[in-house]
Amino acid sequence: MKILFLIFHGFNASNGISKKIHYQIHAFQANCQETHLCYLAEENGTKYRMLDDTVLANYGKGIKGKICKRIEFDSIRRYAIRHEINLVYLRSDHNANPFTLRLVRKMKKAGIHIVMEIPTYPYDQEYSSFSMKLNLFIDRCFRKQFAKHLDRIITFSNYSKIFGIPTLQLSNGIDFNEIPIKQQVNDTSRQVHLIGVAEIHYWHGYDRLIKGLANYYTTRPQYKVYFHIVGKFTAKREYEACIPIIKENQLDPYIILHGPLYGEALNSLFEQCDMGVGSLGRHRSGITNIKTLKNREYAARGIPFIYSEIDEDFEDMPYILKIPANEDAVDVQQIINFYNHTNSTPTKIRESIKHLSWNEQMNKVIEAISPMNKI
């Protein structure tokens, strides 16, 4: 089967989404599927649509380039038909509109199977600014019509249908070759180091933990708790929910803002840290059940972690601490007590998710589409 993996953005080496997409492509290839990647790129102000390492379309610079990259999709259609692509794996950018609708309609008419991954669902509550709400309005106008041309919607939730289309429920996966297991066991008799890695949105709920640390340090404790935040704040709202609390409570020695890290710098920081921080505010965007990538990455590294949603792959695991899905400050003493009583080793934690490899998850897509391809 020939697969075209289609996304509507570019890549960033420190971005978890970028790494995930490459893991998924490697998994398709490991399952003996010829897979090509279509994405956007920019160099010296010029916008391109790329096909692997080849320029598929040159959109130029300035306003023209910005517009064309959002409305020109005939180059994708022509490539898919000419090269006899069997399956287009499309990652939703919440961008159903007349132009993307025309693309999927024409590819479907040509006999190409199409699945669309919606990374989080529902997603309407994620939009806050006027420009974002305008894009959402357009998406809401066209997404059900768009979905009619899909064979399946890929979801990491427990919804059996989305926009009236049957879903294929996957778990976010792990490429175990790319994520090293933690080697260093730290002395936590006097301190514990927490780590949260994300492009920080309000649904990550880091402000809840920061408030909890503010409460904890008012007691002048001997036992120290550090929180390492890796990533950037995506908007003013997220920044203002966290930074003033840090400043007002003199938490700078205990909350370390690293900015984006990847590669050996990130691996080295994980060696210093003892416990991961997943999402603590998914309820803010109306999500109860989700299988996040970050939870799986913490488990792959072999560290215990906390989160507040329902993640069916981890609910009964002895190395996770569930935080209530509300707006209360996190009870830091509860984290300390939990960590000091857990006896799960990095190897045991990592072994518990071997079935969540990207190879197994993407093979489910192949198994769902292959019978259709033979009709």
C-alpha positions as CSV (number, residue, x, y, z in Angstrom):
1,M,0.0,0.0,0.0
2,K,1.2,3.5,-0.8
3,I,0.5,6.1,1.9
4,L,0.7,9.8,1.8
5,F,1.0,11.4,5.2
6,L,-0.5,14.9,4.8
7,I,-0.1,17.7,7.3
8,F,-0.8,21.4,7.0
9,H,2.2,22.9,8.9
10,G,6.0,22.6,9.2
11,F,8.3,21.1,11.8
12,N,10.2,22.2,14.9
13,A,12.9,19.9,16.4
14,S,11.8,20.7,20.0
15,N,8.1,20.2,19.3
16,G,6.5,17.0,20.5
17,I,4.0,17.0,17.6
18,S,6.8,17.1,15.1
19,K,8.5,14.1,16.7
20,K,5.2,12.2,16.9
21,I,4.6,12.6,13.1
22,H,8.0,11.2,12.3
23,Y,7.5,8.3,14.7
24,Q,4.2,7.5,12.9
25,I,5.8,7.6,9.5
26,H,8.6,5.3,10.7
27,A,5.9,3.0,12.0
28,F,4.1,2.8,8.7
29,Q,7.4,2.1,7.0
30,A,8.3,-0.6,9.6
31,N,5.0,-2.2,8.7
32,C,6.3,-2.5,5.1
33,Q,4.2,0.4,3.7
34,E,5.7,2.8,1.2
35,T,5.0,6.2,3.0
36,H,5.6,9.8,1.8
37,L,5.3,13.0,3.8
38,C,3.7,16.2,2.5
39,Y,4.2,19.3,4.7
40,L,4.9,23.0,4.6
41,A,8.3,24.7,4.8
42,E,9.8,28.1,4.6
43,E,13.2,29.4,3.6
44,N,14.2,33.1,3.5
45,G,10.5,34.1,3.5
46,T,9.5,31.8,0.6
47,K,6.7,29.3,1.4
48,Y,6.9,25.8,0.0
49,R,4.8,22.7,0.0
50,M,7.2,19.8,0.3
51,L,7.0,16.1,-0.7
52,D,9.6,14.3,1.4
53,D,12.7,16.3,0.4
54,T,11.3,17.6,-2.9
55,V,9.5,20.9,-3.6
56,L,5.9,20.1,-4.6
57,A,4.8,23.7,-4.9
58,N,6.6,27.1,-4.6
59,Y,4.2,29.7,-3.2
60,G,6.6,32.6,-3.2
61,K,7.0,35.3,-0.5
62,G,4.8,37.9,1.3
63,I,1.0,37.9,1.2
64,K,0.9,35.8,-1.9
65,G,2.8,33.0,-0.2
66,K,0.7,33.2,3.0
67,I,-2.5,32.9,1.0
68,C,-1.4,30.3,-1.5
69,K,-0.2,27.8,1.2
70,R,-3.7,27.9,2.6
71,I,-5.8,27.5,-0.5
72,E,-3.6,25.6,-3.1
73,F,-4.1,21.9,-2.8
74,D,-4.2,20.8,-6.5
75,S,-0.5,19.9,-6.3
76,I,-1.4,17.3,-3.6
77,R,-4.3,15.9,-5.6
78,R,-2.2,15.6,-8.8
79,Y,0.6,13.9,-6.9
80,A,-1.7,11.4,-5.1
81,I,-3.4,10.4,-8.4
82,R,-0.3,10.3,-10.5
83,H,1.6,8.2,-8.1
84,E,-1.3,5.9,-7.3
85,I,-1.5,6.6,-3.6
86,N,-3.9,4.2,-1.9
87,L,-4.3,5.9,1.5
88,V,-4.0,9.6,2.6
89,Y,-3.4,9.9,6.3
90,L,-4.4,13.4,7.0
91,R,-3.7,15.2,10.3
92,S,-6.4,17.6,11.1
93,D,-5.5,21.3,11.6
94,H,-9.1,22.1,12.3
95,N,-9.1,23.6,8.8
96,A,-12.2,22.2,7.0
97,N,-13.0,24.9,4.4
98,P,-14.0,25.0,0.7
99,F,-10.4,24.4,-0.4
100,T,-9.7,21.4,1.7
101,L,-13.2,20.1,1.1
102,R,-12.5,20.2,-2.7
103,L,-9.2,18.3,-2.1
104,V,-10.7,15.4,-0.2
105,R,-13.7,15.2,-2.5
106,K,-11.5,14.9,-5.6
107,M,-9.2,12.4,-4.0
108,K,-12.1,10.3,-2.9
109,K,-13.6,10.4,-6.4
110,A,-10.3,9.1,-7.7
111,G,-10.6,6.0,-5.4
112,I,-8.1,7.1,-2.8
113,H,-8.9,6.1,0.8
114,I,-8.7,8.9,3.3
115,V,-8.4,8.9,7.1
116,M,-8.1,11.9,9.3
117,E,-6.5,12.1,12.7
118,I,-8.0,14.5,15.2
119,P,-5.4,14.7,17.9
120,T,-7.8,16.0,20.6
121,Y,-11.6,15.9,20.6
122,P,-13.7,17.9,21.3
123,Y,-11.6,20.9,20.4
124,D,-14.0,23.8,20.1
125,Q,-13.2,25.0,23.7
126,E,-9.5,25.3,22.8
127,Y,-10.1,28.5,20.8
128,S,-10.0,31.9,22.6
129,S,-8.8,34.8,20.4
130,F,-10.9,36.4,17.7
131,S,-8.8,35.1,14.8
132,M,-8.9,31.6,16.3
133,K,-12.6,31.7,16.7
134,L,-13.0,32.9,13.1
135,N,-11.0,29.9,11.9
136,L,-13.2,27.7,14.2
137,F,-16.4,29.2,12.7
138,I,-15.2,28.2,9.2
139,D,-14.3,24.8,10.3
140,R,-17.7,24.3,12.0
141,C,-19.4,25.3,8.8
142,F,-17.7,22.7,6.7
143,R,-16.4,19.8,8.9
144,K,-19.4,17.5,8.7
145,Q,-19.5,17.9,4.9
146,F,-15.7,17.3,4.9
147,A,-16.0,14.2,7.1
148,K,-18.4,12.5,4.6
149,H,-15.4,11.9,2.3
150,L,-13.4,10.1,5.0
151,D,-13.2,6.4,5.5
152,R,-12.4,6.7,9.2
153,I,-11.6,9.4,11.8
154,I,-8.6,8.5,13.9
155,T,-9.1,9.5,17.5
156,F,-7.3,9.1,20.8
157,S,-10.6,9.5,22.7
158,N,-13.3,6.9,23.4
159,Y,-15.8,8.4,20.8
160,S,-17.1,5.7,18.4
161,K,-18.3,8.4,16.0
162,I,-17.1,11.9,15.3
163,F,-19.0,14.2,12.9
164,G,-21.2,11.2,12.0
165,I,-18.2,9.1,10.8
166,P,-17.0,5.8,12.5
167,T,-13.8,6.3,14.4
168,L,-10.7,4.1,14.7
169,Q,-9.6,4.4,18.3
170,L,-5.9,4.4,18.8
171,S,-3.6,5.2,21.7
172,N,-0.8,7.7,21.2
173,G,2.2,5.5,20.7
174,I,5.9,5.4,21.5
175,D,9.0,4.9,19.3
176,F,11.1,3.0,21.9
177,N,14.2,3.5,19.7
178,E,14.0,7.3,20.1
179,I,13.2,7.6,23.8
180,P,15.9,6.4,26.2
181,I,15.0,4.9,29.6
182,K,16.1,6.8,32.7
183,Q,19.4,5.4,33.9
184,Q,20.1,7.5,37.0
185,V,18.3,6.9,40.3
186,N,18.5,10.1,42.3
187,D,18.7,10.5,46.1
188,T,15.2,11.8,47.0
189,S,15.5,11.7,50.7
190,R,15.6,15.5,50.9
191,Q,14.2,16.6,47.6
192,V,12.2,15.6,44.5
193,H,12.3,17.0,41.0
194,L,9.2,17.2,38.9
195,I,9.3,17.8,35.1
196,G,6.6,19.0,32.7
197,V,7.3,19.0,29.0
198,A,4.8,20.8,26.7
199,E,4.0,23.7,24.5
200,I,2.1,25.2,27.4
201,H,-1.6,25.7,26.9
202,Y,-4.2,26.4,29.6
203,W,-5.4,22.8,29.6
204,H,-2.0,21.7,30.8
205,G,-3.0,23.2,34.1
206,Y,0.5,24.0,35.3
207,D,-0.9,26.9,37.2
208,R,-2.6,24.4,39.5
209,L,0.8,22.9,40.5
210,I,2.4,26.3,40.8
211,K,-0.3,27.4,43.2
212,G,0.2,24.1,45.1
213,L,3.9,24.9,45.4
214,A,3.1,28.4,46.6
215,N,0.9,26.8,49.4
216,Y,3.6,24.2,50.2
217,Y,6.4,26.7,50.6
218,T,4.4,28.9,53.0
219,T,5.0,26.2,55.6
220,R,8.8,26.6,55.2
221,P,9.4,22.8,54.6
222,Q,12.7,21.1,54.9
223,Y,11.8,18.7,52.1
224,K,12.3,20.6,48.8
225,V,10.2,20.1,45.6
226,Y,11.4,21.5,42.3
227,F,9.3,21.8,39.1
228,H,11.2,22.0,35.8
229,I,9.0,23.4,33.0
230,V,10.3,22.6,29.5
231,G,8.6,24.4,26.6
232,K,7.2,27.8,25.8
233,F,4.0,29.5,26.8
234,T,1.8,29.5,23.7
235,A,-0.2,32.7,24.6
236,K,-0.5,35.6,27.0
237,R,-3.2,33.8,29.0
238,E,-1.0,30.9,29.8
239,Y,1.9,33.1,30.8
240,E,-0.2,35.3,33.0
241,A,-1.7,32.3,34.8
242,C,1.7,31.1,35.9
243,I,4.4,33.7,36.0
244,P,2.9,36.2,38.5
245,I,2.3,33.4,41.0
246,I,6.0,32.4,40.7
247,K,7.1,36.0,41.2
248,E,4.7,36.9,44.0
249,N,5.6,33.9,46.0
250,Q,9.4,34.0,45.4
251,L,9.3,30.5,43.8
252,D,12.1,31.2,41.3
253,P,14.5,28.8,43.1
254,Y,12.0,26.0,42.9
255,I,10.3,26.5,39.5
256,I,12.8,26.4,36.7
257,L,11.8,27.7,33.2
258,H,14.0,25.9,30.7
259,G,12.3,26.9,27.5
260,P,12.2,24.3,24.6
261,L,14.7,21.5,24.9
262,Y,15.3,18.4,22.8
263,G,17.9,15.8,22.1
264,E,20.7,15.3,24.6
265,A,19.8,18.4,26.6
266,L,16.3,17.0,27.3
267,N,17.6,13.6,28.0
268,S,20.1,15.0,30.5
269,L,17.4,16.9,32.3
270,F,15.2,13.8,32.6
271,E,18.1,12.1,34.3
272,Q,18.0,14.9,37.0
273,C,14.2,14.6,37.4
274,D,12.2,12.0,39.3
275,M,8.5,12.4,38.3
276,G,6.6,13.7,35.3
277,V,3.7,16.2,35.2
278,G,1.0,15.5,32.6
279,S,-2.1,17.6,31.9
280,L,-3.9,18.9,35.0
281,G,-6.6,20.9,33.2
282,R,-8.1,18.9,30.4
283,H,-11.5,19.6,31.9
284,R,-11.0,23.2,30.9
285,S,-11.4,22.2,27.3
286,G,-14.3,19.9,27.9
287,I,-12.2,16.7,27.6
288,T,-12.7,13.8,30.1
289,N,-11.1,10.8,28.2
290,I,-7.9,11.2,26.3
291,K,-4.7,9.2,25.6
292,T,-2.0,11.9,25.6
293,L,1.4,11.5,24.0
294,K,3.1,13.0,27.0
295,N,1.9,10.3,29.5
296,R,3.4,7.6,27.2
297,E,6.7,9.4,26.9
298,Y,7.0,9.7,30.7
299,A,6.3,5.9,31.0
300,A,8.7,5.1,28.2
301,R,11.4,7.0,30.1
302,G,10.5,5.0,33.2
303,I,9.3,7.7,35.6
304,P,6.1,7.9,37.5
305,F,3.8,10.8,36.7
306,I,0.6,12.7,37.5
307,Y,-2.4,13.7,35.4
308,S,-6.0,14.6,35.9
309,E,-8.0,13.2,32.9
310,I,-9.1,9.6,32.3
311,D,-6.4,7.7,30.4
312,E,-7.6,4.1,30.0
313,D,-4.1,2.8,29.4
314,F,-2.8,4.0,32.8
315,E,-5.7,4.2,35.2
316,D,-4.7,1.1,37.2
317,M,-1.0,1.5,37.0
318,P,0.8,1.7,40.3
319,Y,3.2,4.4,39.1
320,I,0.6,7.1,38.3
321,L,-1.1,9.6,40.7
322,K,-4.5,10.9,39.6
323,I,-5.1,14.6,40.5
324,P,-8.8,15.6,40.7
325,A,-10.1,17.3,37.6
326,N,-11.0,20.6,39.1
327,E,-9.5,24.1,39.8
328,D,-8.0,23.3,43.2
329,A,-4.3,23.9,43.8
330,V,-2.4,20.6,43.7
331,D,-1.6,19.0,47.0
332,V,2.2,18.9,46.9
333,Q,2.4,16.8,50.1
334,Q,0.3,14.1,48.4
335,I,2.8,14.0,45.5
336,I,5.7,13.6,48.0
337,N,3.9,10.9,49.9
338,F,3.1,9.0,46.7
339,Y,6.5,9.2,45.2
340,N,8.2,8.1,48.4
341,H,5.9,5.0,48.6
342,T,6.1,3.9,44.9
343,N,8.5,1.1,44.2
344,S,8.2,0.9,40.4
345,T,11.5,0.8,38.7
346,P,12.2,2.5,35.3
347,T,12.4,-0.9,33.7
348,K,9.1,-2.1,35.1
349,I,7.3,1.1,34.0
350,R,8.7,1.0,30.5
351,E,7.9,-2.7,30.1
352,S,4.3,-2.0,31.1
353,I,3.7,-0.1,27.8
354,K,5.5,-2.3,25.3
355,H,2.1,-2.8,23.6
356,L,1.8,0.9,22.9
357,S,4.5,1.1,20.3
358,W,3.8,3.2,17.3
359,N,4.4,0.1,15.1
360,E,1.4,-1.6,16.7
361,Q,-0.8,1.5,16.7
362,M,-0.3,2.3,13.1
363,N,-0.7,-1.3,12.1
364,K,-4.3,-0.9,13.3
365,V,-4.8,1.7,10.6
366,I,-3.3,-0.6,7.9
367,E,-5.6,-3.5,9.0
368,A,-8.6,-1.2,8.9
369,I,-7.9,0.1,5.4
370,S,-6.3,-2.9,3.6
371,P,-9.6,-4.8,3.2
372,M,-11.2,-1.7,1.7
373,N,-8.3,-1.3,-0.7
374,K,-9.0,-4.8,-2.1
375,I,-12.7,-4.1,-2.9
